[in-house]
Amino acid sequence: MTAIEQLTTESDYRPYYSVVGPFWPIDSKTEYLEAMERMTASGYRAFGASDGEPVGFAGWYTMFSPWFDRFVWLFDLVVREDRRGMGIGTALIDECEEWARTEGCATIVLASATERSEAHRFYEERGFEHTECWFEKSLTPADGG
């Protein structure tokens, strides 16, 4: 049985480095813990799925925009590769939906890398629509250094 719990302290989210680390642009557990500290301090909500060991992770922010009003930005959804297809991702999405409803949100928004076609299929099977195209631009310091 997979249990979902909110991760609010370092001791809660520390074990989930093994799930999240391979997907984040970080090099160490220290960087993961520092990122989690900064993100949770700015309103990030983290949830872990465990069946005796960490198997899945989700994290989101509650935000506002004129396009969505109050909404949830699903920032992270990761399930260990050896546990995919077992309902863990669906359970984490369900947790996010419940949170969003409780917070008065009518929409969940997420982004997914263009090459992740299996993830896209997963989201579409759960009622998400492909409505936008994401662009990004990395900024360098003005002095070039």
N, CA, C and O atoms as CSV, one atom per row, in Angstrom:
chain,resi,resn,atom,element,x,y,z
A,1,MET,N,N,0.840,-1.184,0.000
A,1,MET,CA,C,0.000,0.000,0.000
A,1,MET,C,C,0.887,1.250,0.000
A,1,MET,O,O,1.803,1.375,0.812
A,2,THR,N,N,0.604,2.149,-0.901
A,2,THR,CA,C,1.365,3.389,-0.996
A,2,THR,C,C,0.686,4.472,-0.174
A,2,THR,O,O,-0.509,4.723,-0.329
A,3,ALA,N,N,1.444,5.102,0.688
A,3,ALA,CA,C,0.938,6.195,1.517
A,3,ALA,C,C,1.467,7.508,0.963
A,3,ALA,O,O,2.616,7.588,0.527
A,4,ILE,N,N,0.625,8.542,0.981
A,4,ILE,CA,C,1.018,9.881,0.548
A,4,ILE,C,C,1.029,10.764,1.781
A,4,ILE,O,O,0.076,10.768,2.560
A,5,GLU,N,N,2.114,11.516,1.958
A,5,GLU,CA,C,2.192,12.431,3.094
A,5,GLU,C,C,2.800,13.750,2.648
A,5,GLU,O,O,3.622,13.800,1.733
A,6,GLN,N,N,2.373,14.828,3.322
A,6,GLN,CA,C,2.978,16.120,3.053
A,6,GLN,C,C,4.340,16.161,3.732
A,6,GLN,O,O,4.497,15.721,4.871
A,7,LEU,N,N,5.308,16.692,3.022
A,7,LEU,CA,C,6.688,16.782,3.512
A,7,LEU,C,C,6.942,18.234,3.893
A,7,LEU,O,O,7.030,19.105,3.027
A,8,THR,N,N,7.057,18.492,5.189
A,8,THR,CA,C,7.163,19.879,5.636
A,8,THR,C,C,8.494,20.227,6.287
A,8,THR,O,O,8.828,21.405,6.409
A,9,THR,N,N,9.248,19.239,6.701
A,9,THR,CA,C,10.519,19.501,7.364
A,9,THR,C,C,11.650,18.782,6.629
A,9,THR,O,O,11.406,17.894,5.812
A,10,GLU,N,N,12.882,19.173,6.927
A,10,GLU,CA,C,14.019,18.517,6.285
A,10,GLU,C,C,14.013,17.011,6.535
A,10,GLU,O,O,14.317,16.234,5.630
A,11,SER,N,N,13.677,16.600,7.732
A,11,SER,CA,C,13.658,15.160,8.009
A,11,SER,C,C,12.561,14.452,7.204
A,11,SER,O,O,12.680,13.258,6.926
A,12,ASP,N,N,11.494,15.173,6.825
A,12,ASP,CA,C,10.446,14.589,5.974
A,12,ASP,C,C,10.936,14.433,4.540
A,12,ASP,O,O,10.784,13.364,3.949
A,13,TYR,N,N,11.521,15.486,3.973
A,13,TYR,CA,C,11.850,15.435,2.552
A,13,TYR,C,C,13.250,14.910,2.250
A,13,TYR,O,O,13.545,14.601,1.095
A,14,ARG,N,N,14.109,14.800,3.239
A,14,ARG,CA,C,15.464,14.274,3.025
A,14,ARG,C,C,15.472,12.906,2.315
A,14,ARG,O,O,16.248,12.728,1.376
A,15,PRO,N,N,14.643,11.941,2.726
A,15,PRO,CA,C,14.693,10.625,2.072
A,15,PRO,C,C,14.270,10.640,0.599
A,15,PRO,O,O,14.549,9.686,-0.128
A,16,TYR,N,N,13.610,11.695,0.156
A,16,TYR,CA,C,13.099,11.740,-1.213
A,16,TYR,C,C,14.133,12.235,-2.221
A,16,TYR,O,O,13.840,12.342,-3.412
A,17,TYR,N,N,15.324,12.533,-1.752
A,17,TYR,CA,C,16.401,12.897,-2.673
A,17,TYR,C,C,16.619,11.794,-3.700
A,17,TYR,O,O,16.886,12.081,-4.867
A,18,SER,N,N,16.509,10.547,-3.285
A,18,SER,CA,C,16.736,9.430,-4.208
A,18,SER,C,C,15.715,9.410,-5.347
A,18,SER,O,O,16.002,8.885,-6.423
A,19,VAL,N,N,14.547,9.967,-5.124
A,19,VAL,CA,C,13.507,10.023,-6.151
A,19,VAL,C,C,13.680,11.275,-7.015
A,19,VAL,O,O,13.626,11.199,-8.242
A,20,VAL,N,N,13.886,12.417,-6.376
A,20,VAL,CA,C,13.909,13.710,-7.059
A,20,VAL,C,C,15.275,14.032,-7.665
A,20,VAL,O,O,15.348,14.600,-8.755
A,21,GLY,N,N,16.340,13.681,-6.982
A,21,GLY,CA,C,17.693,14.050,-7.411
A,21,GLY,C,C,17.992,13.809,-8.878
A,21,GLY,O,O,18.540,14.696,-9.532
A,22,PRO,N,N,17.654,12.641,-9.430
A,22,PRO,CA,C,17.974,12.398,-10.842
A,22,PRO,C,C,17.239,13.310,-11.830
A,22,PRO,O,O,17.644,13.416,-12.988
A,23,PHE,N,N,16.180,13.959,-11.391
A,23,PHE,CA,C,15.385,14.785,-12.290
A,23,PHE,C,C,15.645,16.271,-12.149
A,23,PHE,O,O,15.287,17.040,-13.041
A,24,TRP,N,N,16.246,16.692,-11.072
A,24,TRP,CA,C,16.536,18.108,-10.861
A,24,TRP,C,C,17.941,18.423,-11.341
A,24,TRP,O,O,18.802,17.543,-11.341
A,25,PRO,N,N,18.188,19.644,-11.745
A,25,PRO,CA,C,19.538,20.042,-12.181
A,25,PRO,C,C,20.426,20.359,-10.984
A,25,PRO,O,O,20.865,21.495,-10.802
A,26,ILE,N,N,20.682,19.338,-10.173
A,26,ILE,CA,C,21.494,19.474,-8.966
A,26,ILE,C,C,22.558,18.392,-8.965
A,26,ILE,O,O,22.451,17.399,-9.683
A,27,ASP,N,N,23.578,18.591,-8.158
A,27,ASP,CA,C,24.690,17.648,-8.126
A,27,ASP,C,C,24.828,16.892,-6.814
A,27,ASP,O,O,25.638,15.970,-6.714
A,28,SER,N,N,24.044,17.273,-5.798
A,28,SER,CA,C,24.258,16.633,-4.502
A,28,SER,C,C,23.012,16.723,-3.622
A,28,SER,O,O,22.092,17.499,-3.877
A,29,LYS,N,N,23.023,15.909,-2.593
A,29,LYS,CA,C,21.941,15.965,-1.614
A,29,LYS,C,C,21.914,17.322,-0.918
A,29,LYS,O,O,20.845,17.829,-0.579
A,30,THR,N,N,23.086,17.904,-0.707
A,30,THR,CA,C,23.156,19.235,-0.089
A,30,THR,C,C,22.418,20.254,-0.941
A,30,THR,O,O,21.652,21.060,-0.412
A,31,GLU,N,N,22.635,20.234,-2.254
A,31,GLU,CA,C,21.929,21.153,-3.145
A,31,GLU,C,C,20.421,20.898,-3.117
A,31,GLU,O,O,19.632,21.843,-3.134
A,32,TYR,N,N,20.025,19.642,-3.075
A,32,TYR,CA,C,18.606,19.284,-2.979
A,32,TYR,C,C,17.994,19.866,-1.709
A,32,TYR,O,O,16.936,20.493,-1.757
A,33,LEU,N,N,18.653,19.662,-0.585
A,33,LEU,CA,C,18.122,20.164,0.682
A,33,LEU,C,C,18.054,21.691,0.696
A,33,LEU,O,O,17.092,22.264,1.208
A,34,GLU,N,N,19.069,22.349,0.138
A,34,GLU,CA,C,19.046,23.811,0.053
A,34,GLU,C,C,17.901,24.290,-0.832
A,34,GLU,O,O,17.224,25.261,-0.494
A,35,ALA,N,N,17.679,23.622,-1.958
A,35,ALA,CA,C,16.577,23.990,-2.857
A,35,ALA,C,C,15.237,23.787,-2.162
A,35,ALA,O,O,14.359,24.646,-2.239
A,36,MET,N,N,15.077,22.662,-1.490
A,36,MET,CA,C,13.817,22.392,-0.789
A,36,MET,C,C,13.560,23.442,0.288
A,36,MET,O,O,12.425,23.887,0.461
A,37,GLU,N,N,14.587,23.835,1.001
A,37,GLU,CA,C,14.447,24.856,2.042
A,37,GLU,C,C,13.967,26.174,1.436
A,37,GLU,O,O,13.032,26.795,1.941
A,38,ARG,N,N,14.608,26.587,0.359
A,38,ARG,CA,C,14.226,27.844,-0.293
A,38,ARG,C,C,12.826,27.757,-0.895
A,38,ARG,O,O,12.041,28.700,-0.788
A,39,MET,N,N,12.519,26.639,-1.522
A,39,MET,CA,C,11.207,26.503,-2.167
A,39,MET,C,C,10.078,26.456,-1.138
A,39,MET,O,O,9.068,27.143,-1.298
A,40,THR,N,N,10.237,25.659,-0.091
A,40,THR,CA,C,9.173,25.584,0.917
A,40,THR,C,C,8.990,26.923,1.613
A,40,THR,O,O,7.875,27.267,2.003
A,41,ALA,N,N,10.075,27.687,1.777
A,41,ALA,CA,C,9.976,29.012,2.382
A,41,ALA,C,C,9.175,29.972,1.507
A,41,ALA,O,O,8.639,30.964,2.001
A,42,SER,N,N,9.094,29.678,0.206
A,42,SER,CA,C,8.344,30.545,-0.707
A,42,SER,C,C,6.992,29.954,-1.104
A,42,SER,O,O,6.396,30.378,-2.093
A,43,GLY,N,N,6.508,28.977,-0.335
A,43,GLY,CA,C,5.161,28.466,-0.558
A,43,GLY,C,C,5.049,27.143,-1.284
A,43,GLY,O,O,3.937,26.676,-1.531
A,44,TYR,N,N,6.163,26.524,-1.634
A,44,TYR,CA,C,6.152,25.216,-2.300
A,44,TYR,C,C,5.608,24.170,-1.341
A,44,TYR,O,O,6.012,24.119,-0.179
A,45,ARG,N,N,4.698,23.339,-1.820
A,45,ARG,CA,C,4.150,22.243,-1.030
A,45,ARG,C,C,4.665,20.942,-1.621
A,45,ARG,O,O,4.494,20.683,-2.813
A,46,ALA,N,N,5.292,20.129,-0.795
A,46,ALA,CA,C,5.878,18.870,-1.249
A,46,ALA,C,C,5.124,17.696,-0.639
A,46,ALA,O,O,4.714,17.734,0.521
A,47,PHE,N,N,4.951,16.650,-1.446
A,47,PHE,CA,C,4.275,15.435,-1.010
A,47,PHE,C,C,5.080,14.231,-1.459
A,47,PHE,O,O,5.594,14.203,-2.578
A,48,GLY,N,N,5.190,13.247,-0.599
A,48,GLY,CA,C,5.920,12.040,-0.923
A,48,GLY,C,C,5.011,10.835,-0.920
A,48,GLY,O,O,4.066,10.749,-0.135
A,49,ALA,N,N,5.307,9.908,-1.804
A,49,ALA,CA,C,4.617,8.620,-1.846
A,49,ALA,C,C,5.611,7.566,-1.385
A,49,ALA,O,O,6.741,7.506,-1.870
A,50,SER,N,N,5.182,6.742,-0.448
A,50,SER,CA,C,6.079,5.752,0.142
A,50,SER,C,C,5.337,4.439,0.349
A,50,SER,O,O,4.156,4.423,0.694
A,51,ASP,N,N,6.044,3.350,0.134
A,51,ASP,CA,C,5.520,2.035,0.497
A,51,ASP,C,C,6.561,1.321,1.357
A,51,ASP,O,O,6.884,0.152,1.146
A,52,GLY,N,N,7.069,2.068,2.331
A,52,GLY,CA,C,8.165,1.601,3.157
A,52,GLY,C,C,9.474,2.240,2.750
A,52,GLY,O,O,10.424,2.278,3.532
A,53,GLU,N,N,9.529,2.744,1.527
A,53,GLU,CA,C,10.642,3.509,1.000
A,53,GLU,C,C,10.072,4.536,0.031
A,53,GLU,O,O,8.996,4.319,-0.527
A,54,PRO,N,N,10.768,5.646,-0.181
A,54,PRO,CA,C,10.266,6.672,-1.096
A,54,PRO,C,C,10.144,6.136,-2.526
A,54,PRO,O,O,11.088,5.559,-3.066
A,55,VAL,N,N,8.960,6.336,-3.132
A,55,VAL,CA,C,8.740,5.867,-4.502
A,55,VAL,C,C,8.206,6.952,-5.427
A,55,VAL,O,O,8.237,6.791,-6.647
A,56,GLY,N,N,7.715,8.055,-4.867
A,56,GLY,CA,C,7.176,9.126,-5.695
A,56,GLY,C,C,7.209,10.444,-4.960
A,56,GLY,O,O,7.293,10.491,-3.732
A,57,PHE,N,N,7.140,11.514,-5.728
A,57,PHE,CA,C,7.254,12.857,-5.166
A,57,PHE,C,C,6.472,13.819,-6.039
A,57,PHE,O,O,6.498,13.721,-7.265
A,58,ALA,N,N,5.782,14.741,-5.407
A,58,ALA,CA,C,5.094,15.815,-6.134
A,58,ALA,C,C,5.259,17.102,-5.349
A,58,ALA,O,O,5.326,17.091,-4.120
A,59,GLY,N,N,5.324,18.200,-6.064
A,59,GLY,CA,C,5.430,19.499,-5.416
A,59,GLY,C,C,4.769,20.562,-6.256
A,59,GLY,O,O,4.821,20.514,-7.484
A,60,TRP,N,N,4.140,21.536,-5.592
A,60,TRP,CA,C,3.425,22.585,-6.306
A,60,TRP,C,C,3.351,23.874,-5.510
A,60,TRP,O,O,3.593,23.910,-4.304
A,61,TYR,N,N,3.012,24.917,-6.223
A,61,TYR,CA,C,2.759,26.233,-5.664
A,61,TYR,C,C,1.306,26.595,-5.938
A,61,TYR,O,O,0.765,26.234,-6.983
A,62,THR,N,N,0.675,27.299,-5.017
A,62,THR,CA,C,-0.616,27.914,-5.272
A,62,THR,C,C,-0.328,29.338,-5.716
A,62,THR,O,O,0.402,30.069,-5.046
A,63,MET,N,N,-0.906,29.731,-6.853
A,63,MET,CA,C,-0.583,31.020,-7.456
A,63,MET,C,C,-1.850,31.721,-7.941
A,63,MET,O,O,-2.956,31.189,-7.837
A,64,PHE,N,N,-1.662,32.917,-8.470
A,64,PHE,CA,C,-2.758,33.679,-9.063
A,64,PHE,C,C,-2.294,34.256,-10.395
A,64,PHE,O,O,-1.152,34.696,-10.527
A,65,SER,N,N,-3.183,34.250,-11.370
A,65,SER,CA,C,-2.931,34.940,-12.635
A,65,SER,C,C,-4.271,35.354,-13.227
A,65,SER,O,O,-5.298,34.769,-12.884
A,66,PRO,N,N,-4.283,36.354,-14.113
A,66,PRO,CA,C,-5.536,36.745,-14.738
A,66,PRO,C,C,-6.080,35.671,-15.685
A,66,PRO,O,O,-7.269,35.683,-16.006
A,67,TRP,N,N,-5.232,34.743,-16.135
A,67,TRP,CA,C,-5.686,33.680,-17.022
A,67,TRP,C,C,-6.369,32.556,-16.262
A,67,TRP,O,O,-7.338,31.978,-16.756
A,68,PHE,N,N,-5.884,32.237,-15.077
A,68,PHE,CA,C,-6.394,31.081,-14.339
A,68,PHE,C,C,-7.050,31.441,-13.015
A,68,PHE,O,O,-7.601,30.570,-12.344
A,69,ASP,N,N,-6.998,32.724,-12.626
A,69,ASP,CA,C,-7.424,33.144,-11.294
A,69,ASP,C,C,-6.515,32.432,-10.290
A,69,ASP,O,O,-5.299,32.415,-10.486
A,70,ARG,N,N,-7.046,31.860,-9.254
A,70,ARG,CA,C,-6.232,31.111,-8.284
A,70,ARG,C,C,-6.036,29.700,-8.846
A,70,ARG,O,O,-7.003,29.018,-9.186
A,71,PHE,N,N,-4.762,29.267,-8.941
A,71,PHE,CA,C,-4.481,27.962,-9.543
A,71,PHE,C,C,-3.282,27.307,-8.872
A,71,PHE,O,O,-2.547,27.945,-8.119
A,72,VAL,N,N,-3.101,26.032,-9.158
A,72,VAL,CA,C,-1.937,25.283,-8.686
A,72,VAL,C,C,-1.004,25.058,-9.862
A,72,VAL,O,O,-1.413,24.585,-10.922
A,73,TRP,N,N,0.273,25.412,-9.650
A,73,TRP,CA,C,1.315,25.097,-10.619
A,73,TRP,C,C,1.996,23.824,-10.128
A,73,TRP,O,O,2.750,23.850,-9.156
A,74,LEU,N,N,1.724,22.713,-10.805
A,74,LEU,CA,C,2.336,21.421,-10.464
A,74,LEU,C,C,3.751,21.439,-11.016
A,74,LEU,O,O,3.976,21.223,-12.207
A,75,PHE,N,N,4.678,21.694,-10.144
A,75,PHE,CA,C,6.068,21.935,-10.507
A,75,PHE,C,C,6.836,20.629,-10.682
A,75,PHE,O,O,7.679,20.511,-11.571
A,76,ASP,N,N,6.542,19.658,-9.837
A,76,ASP,CA,C,7.246,18.369,-9.866
A,76,ASP,C,C,6.265,17.217,-9.723
A,76,ASP,O,O,5.352,17.261,-8.899
A,77,LEU,N,N,6.461,16.199,-10.527
A,77,LEU,CA,C,5.772,14.919,-10.360
A,77,LEU,C,C,6.746,13.857,-10.846
A,77,LEU,O,O,7.013,13.742,-12.042
A,78,VAL,N,N,7.275,13.083,-9.904
A,78,VAL,CA,C,8.289,12.089,-10.220
A,78,VAL,C,C,7.929,10.777,-9.541
A,78,VAL,O,O,7.610,10.749,-8.353
A,79,VAL,N,N,7.982,9.702,-10.297
A,79,VAL,CA,C,7.811,8.359,-9.745
A,79,VAL,C,C,9.048,7.562,-10.153
A,79,VAL,O,O,9.484,7.610,-11.303
A,80,ARG,N,N,9.596,6.837,-9.201
A,80,ARG,CA,C,10.763,5.998,-9.520
A,80,ARG,C,C,10.445,5.120,-10.721
A,80,ARG,O,O,9.350,4.568,-10.832
A,81,GLU,N,N,11.402,5.001,-11.603
A,81,GLU,CA,C,11.178,4.264,-12.850
A,81,GLU,C,C,10.691,2.838,-12.610
A,81,GLU,O,O,9.828,2.354,-13.342
A,82,ASP,N,N,11.227,2.159,-11.600
A,82,ASP,CA,C,10.830,0.774,-11.339
A,82,ASP,C,C,9.444,0.664,-10.696
A,82,ASP,O,O,8.965,-0.448,-10.473
A,83,ARG,N,N,8.792,1.784,-10.396
A,83,ARG,CA,C,7.453,1.775,-9.783
A,83,ARG,C,C,6.398,2.431,-10.672
A,83,ARG,O,O,5.251,2.589,-10.254
A,84,ARG,N,N,6.764,2.802,-11.860
A,84,ARG,CA,C,5.795,3.424,-12.757
A,84,ARG,C,C,4.759,2.410,-13.209
A,84,ARG,O,O,5.036,1.214,-13.308
A,85,GLY,N,N,3.555,2.912,-13.482
A,85,GLY,CA,C,2.463,2.042,-13.917
A,85,GLY,C,C,1.739,1.371,-12.771
A,85,GLY,O,O,0.918,0.486,-13.013
A,86,MET,N,N,2.008,1.754,-11.533
A,86,MET,CA,C,1.397,1.136,-10.359
A,86,MET,C,C,0.404,2.054,-9.654
A,86,MET,O,O,-0.056,1.739,-8.556
A,87,GLY,N,N,0.067,3.190,-10.276
A,87,GLY,CA,C,-0.913,4.098,-9.692
A,87,GLY,C,C,-0.338,5.160,-8.767
A,87,GLY,O,O,-1.092,5.942,-8.188
A,88,ILE,N,N,0.976,5.206,-8.617
A,88,ILE,CA,C,1.599,6.163,-7.704
A,88,ILE,C,C,1.461,7.590,-8.239
A,88,ILE,O,O,1.099,8.500,-7.493
A,89,GLY,N,N,1.746,7.784,-9.518
A,89,GLY,CA,C,1.592,9.103,-10.122
A,89,GLY,C,C,0.151,9.578,-10.059
A,89,GLY,O,O,-0.110,10.750,-9.786
A,90,THR,N,N,-0.784,8.671,-10.311
A,90,THR,CA,C,-2.202,9.017,-10.229
A,90,THR,C,C,-2.574,9.425,-8.811
A,90,THR,O,O,-3.319,10.386,-8.621
A,91,ALA,N,N,-2.068,8.710,-7.815
A,91,ALA,CA,C,-2.358,9.056,-6.416
A,91,ALA,C,C,-1.806,10.435,-6.077
A,91,ALA,O,O,-2.445,11.194,-5.347
A,92,LEU,N,N,-0.625,10.768,-6.599
A,92,LEU,CA,C,-0.049,12.086,-6.349
A,92,LEU,C,C,-0.851,13.183,-7.061
A,92,LEU,O,O,-1.055,14.262,-6.504
A,93,ILE,N,N,-1.304,12.910,-8.289
A,93,ILE,CA,C,-2.167,13.874,-9.002
A,93,ILE,C,C,-3.470,14.061,-8.228
A,93,ILE,O,O,-3.950,15.185,-8.080
A,94,ASP,N,N,-4.044,12.961,-7.733
A,94,ASP,CA,C,-5.285,13.059,-6.945
A,94,ASP,C,C,-5.073,13.932,-5.711
A,94,ASP,O,O,-5.939,14.734,-5.362
A,95,GLU,N,N,-3.926,13.780,-5.052
A,95,GLU,CA,C,-3.603,14.596,-3.882
A,95,GLU,C,C,-3.511,16.072,-4.273
A,95,GLU,O,O,-3.998,16.944,-3.554
A,96,CYS,N,N,-2.883,16.341,-5.414
A,96,CYS,CA,C,-2.766,17.712,-5.903
A,96,CYS,C,C,-4.150,18.285,-6.207
A,96,CYS,O,O,-4.433,19.431,-5.855
A,97,GLU,N,N,-5.008,17.507,-6.851
A,97,GLU,CA,C,-6.364,17.975,-7.164
A,97,GLU,C,C,-7.144,18.296,-5.892
A,97,GLU,O,O,-7.833,19.313,-5.821
A,98,GLU,N,N,-7.036,17.441,-4.906
A,98,GLU,CA,C,-7.737,17.681,-3.641
A,98,GLU,C,C,-7.217,18.952,-2.974
A,98,GLU,O,O,-7.996,19.770,-2.485
A,99,TRP,N,N,-5.904,19.107,-2.960
A,99,TRP,CA,C,-5.301,20.318,-2.394
A,99,TRP,C,C,-5.829,21.549,-3.129
A,99,TRP,O,O,-6.238,22.528,-2.505
A,100,ALA,N,N,-5.816,21.490,-4.458
A,100,ALA,CA,C,-6.255,22.624,-5.270
A,100,ALA,C,C,-7.704,22.995,-4.950
A,100,ALA,O,O,-8.020,24.173,-4.779
A,101,ARG,N,N,-8.568,22.013,-4.870
A,101,ARG,CA,C,-9.978,22.287,-4.542
A,101,ARG,C,C,-10.105,22.920,-3.161
A,101,ARG,O,O,-10.846,23.885,-2.977
A,102,THR,N,N,-9.380,22.373,-2.199
A,102,THR,CA,C,-9.415,22.902,-0.832
A,102,THR,C,C,-8.945,24.355,-0.787
A,102,THR,O,O,-9.450,25.149,0.008
A,103,GLU,N,N,-7.987,24.700,-1.634
A,103,GLU,CA,C,-7.432,26.052,-1.687
A,103,GLU,C,C,-8.247,26.995,-2.581
A,103,GLU,O,O,-7.865,28.149,-2.774
A,104,GLY,N,N,-9.365,26.508,-3.122
A,104,GLY,CA,C,-10.209,27.353,-3.960
A,104,GLY,C,C,-9.714,27.518,-5.381
A,104,GLY,O,O,-10.052,28.491,-6.054
A,105,CYS,N,N,-8.918,26.573,-5.838
A,105,CYS,CA,C,-8.386,26.631,-7.202
A,105,CYS,C,C,-9.267,25.810,-8.133
A,105,CYS,O,O,-9.803,24.770,-7.748
A,106,ALA,N,N,-9.410,26.293,-9.367
A,106,ALA,CA,C,-10.201,25.573,-10.359
A,106,ALA,C,C,-9.326,24.970,-11.459
A,106,ALA,O,O,-9.832,24.282,-12.346
A,107,THR,N,N,-8.009,25.227,-11.404
A,107,THR,CA,C,-7.116,24.785,-12.474
A,107,THR,C,C,-5.789,24.311,-11.893
A,107,THR,O,O,-5.285,24.853,-10.909
A,108,ILE,N,N,-5.243,23.286,-12.530
A,108,ILE,CA,C,-3.871,22.836,-12.281
A,108,ILE,C,C,-3.116,23.020,-13.589
A,108,ILE,O,O,-3.585,22.605,-14.649
A,109,VAL,N,N,-1.950,23.642,-13.512
A,109,VAL,CA,C,-1.114,23.889,-14.680
A,109,VAL,C,C,0.219,23.201,-14.453
A,109,VAL,O,O,0.722,23.168,-13.330
A,110,LEU,N,N,0.794,22.652,-15.513
A,110,LEU,CA,C,2.117,22.039,-15.412
A,110,LEU,C,C,2.851,22.198,-16.728
A,110,LEU,O,O,2.249,22.507,-17.756
A,111,ALA,N,N,4.139,21.988,-16.687
A,111,ALA,CA,C,4.967,21.968,-17.890
A,111,ALA,C,C,5.691,20.633,-17.919
A,111,ALA,O,O,5.983,20.049,-16.876
A,112,SER,N,N,5.973,20.162,-19.112
A,112,SER,CA,C,6.687,18.904,-19.270
A,112,SER,C,C,7.625,19.036,-20.460
A,112,SER,O,O,7.252,19.589,-21.494
A,113,ALA,N,N,8.838,18.528,-20.312
A,113,ALA,CA,C,9.828,18.632,-21.383
A,113,ALA,C,C,9.292,18.013,-22.675
A,113,ALA,O,O,8.590,17.003,-22.639
A,114,THR,N,N,9.619,18.609,-23.790
A,114,THR,CA,C,9.057,18.190,-25.075
A,114,THR,C,C,9.320,16.726,-25.404
A,114,THR,O,O,8.493,16.089,-26.056
A,115,GLU,N,N,10.440,16.182,-24.974
A,115,GLU,CA,C,10.779,14.801,-25.328
A,115,GLU,C,C,10.098,13.750,-24.437
A,115,GLU,O,O,10.266,12.553,-24.672
A,116,ARG,N,N,9.348,14.166,-23.436
A,116,ARG,CA,C,8.757,13.216,-22.479
A,116,ARG,C,C,7.371,12.753,-22.920
A,116,ARG,O,O,6.379,13.011,-22.238
A,117,SER,N,N,7.307,12.077,-24.047
A,117,SER,CA,C,6.018,11.676,-24.632
A,117,SER,C,C,5.226,10.738,-23.714
A,117,SER,O,O,3.998,10.821,-23.674
A,118,GLU,N,N,5.895,9.856,-22.985
A,118,GLU,CA,C,5.169,8.977,-22.054
A,118,GLU,C,C,4.518,9.788,-20.944
A,118,GLU,O,O,3.386,9.503,-20.554
A,119,ALA,N,N,5.216,10.796,-20.430
A,119,ALA,CA,C,4.645,11.666,-19.406
A,119,ALA,C,C,3.453,12.427,-19.967
A,119,ALA,O,O,2.440,12.587,-19.286
A,120,HIS,N,N,3.569,12.895,-21.207
A,120,HIS,CA,C,2.462,13.622,-21.834
A,120,HIS,C,C,1.229,12.733,-21.933
A,120,HIS,O,O,0.118,13.175,-21.641
A,121,ARG,N,N,1.420,11.498,-22.340
A,121,ARG,CA,C,0.310,10.537,-22.415
A,121,ARG,C,C,-0.325,10.339,-21.038
A,121,ARG,O,O,-1.549,10.313,-20.907
A,122,PHE,N,N,0.517,10.201,-20.018
A,122,PHE,CA,C,0.037,10.032,-18.645
A,122,PHE,C,C,-0.861,11.206,-18.257
A,122,PHE,O,O,-1.959,10.999,-17.741
A,123,TYR,N,N,-0.403,12.440,-18.502
A,123,TYR,CA,C,-1.186,13.617,-18.134
A,123,TYR,C,C,-2.494,13.674,-18.918
A,123,TYR,O,O,-3.549,13.944,-18.344
A,124,GLU,N,N,-2.433,13.426,-20.203
A,124,GLU,CA,C,-3.643,13.472,-21.026
A,124,GLU,C,C,-4.658,12.422,-20.584
A,124,GLU,O,O,-5.861,12.684,-20.597
A,125,GLU,N,N,-4.194,11.250,-20.196
A,125,GLU,CA,C,-5.100,10.197,-19.702
A,125,GLU,C,C,-5.778,10.603,-18.397
A,125,GLU,O,O,-6.804,10.030,-18.031
A,126,ARG,N,N,-5.226,11.565,-17.707
A,126,ARG,CA,C,-5.801,12.050,-16.454
A,126,ARG,C,C,-6.529,13.380,-16.623
A,126,ARG,O,O,-6.785,14.079,-15.643
A,127,GLY,N,N,-6.862,13.727,-17.858
A,127,GLY,CA,C,-7.695,14.878,-18.128
A,127,GLY,C,C,-6.977,16.187,-18.397
A,127,GLY,O,O,-7.635,17.212,-18.578
A,128,PHE,N,N,-5.664,16.190,-18.430
A,128,PHE,CA,C,-4.927,17.411,-18.752
A,128,PHE,C,C,-4.947,17.619,-20.264
A,128,PHE,O,O,-4.863,16.661,-21.033
A,129,GLU,N,N,-5.060,18.881,-20.684
A,129,GLU,CA,C,-5.035,19.231,-22.096
A,129,GLU,C,C,-3.733,19.941,-22.424
A,129,GLU,O,O,-3.220,20.725,-21.625
A,130,HIS,N,N,-3.210,19.662,-23.597
A,130,HIS,CA,C,-2.017,20.358,-24.083
A,130,HIS,C,C,-2.498,21.681,-24.670
A,130,HIS,O,O,-3.025,21.714,-25.782
A,131,THR,N,N,-2.318,22.769,-23.925
A,131,THR,CA,C,-2.876,24.059,-24.326
A,131,THR,C,C,-1.835,25.119,-24.623
A,131,THR,O,O,-2.169,26.134,-25.235
A,132,GLU,N,N,-0.618,24.933,-24.226
A,132,GLU,CA,C,0.389,25.976,-24.351
A,132,GLU,C,C,1.690,25.388,-24.887
A,132,GLU,O,O,1.863,24.171,-24.957
A,133,CYS,N,N,2.568,26.255,-25.248
A,133,CYS,CA,C,3.929,25.898,-25.617
A,133,CYS,C,C,4.842,26.724,-24.727
A,133,CYS,O,O,4.643,27.933,-24.618
A,134,TRP,N,N,5.803,26.139,-24.107
A,134,TRP,CA,C,6.667,26.794,-23.139
A,134,TRP,C,C,7.958,27.239,-23.824
A,134,TRP,O,O,8.555,26.476,-24.584
A,135,PHE,N,N,8.384,28.462,-23.558
A,135,PHE,CA,C,9.655,28.981,-24.044
A,135,PHE,C,C,10.459,29.444,-22.847
A,135,PHE,O,O,9.894,29.857,-21.834
A,136,GLU,N,N,11.758,29.378,-22.958
A,136,GLU,CA,C,12.599,29.890,-21.885
A,136,GLU,C,C,13.860,30.504,-22.481
A,136,GLU,O,O,14.291,30.151,-23.579
A,137,LYS,N,N,14.426,31.419,-21.734
A,137,LYS,CA,C,15.664,32.065,-22.140
A,137,LYS,C,C,16.541,32.215,-20.913
A,137,LYS,O,O,16.142,32.839,-19.930
A,138,SER,N,N,17.722,31.650,-20.969
A,138,SER,CA,C,18.674,31.803,-19.872
A,138,SER,C,C,19.317,33.174,-19.985
A,138,SER,O,O,19.707,33.605,-21.071
A,139,LEU,N,N,19.422,33.849,-18.855
A,139,LEU,CA,C,20.016,35.181,-18.818
A,139,LEU,C,C,21.434,35.108,-18.270
A,139,LEU,O,O,21.701,34.420,-17.285
A,140,THR,N,N,22.317,35.811,-18.911
A,140,THR,CA,C,23.683,35.901,-18.437
A,140,THR,C,C,23.856,37.255,-17.764
A,140,THR,O,O,23.116,38.191,-18.066
A,141,PRO,N,N,24.804,37.374,-16.873
A,141,PRO,CA,C,25.039,38.682,-16.237
A,141,PRO,C,C,25.346,39.748,-17.295
A,141,PRO,O,O,25.945,39.456,-18.330
A,142,ALA,N,N,24.932,40.967,-17.022
A,142,ALA,CA,C,25.118,42.075,-17.969
A,142,ALA,C,C,26.583,42.321,-18.307
A,142,ALA,O,O,26.908,42.793,-19.397
A,143,ASP,N,N,27.468,41.995,-17.359
A,143,ASP,CA,C,28.892,42.246,-17.624
A,143,ASP,C,C,29.551,41.111,-18.400
A,143,ASP,O,O,30.751,41.146,-18.674
A,144,GLY,N,N,28.750,40.099,-18.751
A,144,GLY,CA,C,29.284,38.989,-19.526
A,144,GLY,C,C,30.046,37.976,-18.719
A,144,GLY,O,O,30.585,37.025,-19.284
A,145,GLY,N,N,30.111,38.146,-17.420
A,145,GLY,CA,C,30.904,37.259,-16.581
A,145,GLY,C,C,30.084,36.563,-15.646
A,145,GLY,O,O,30.589,35.768,-14.854
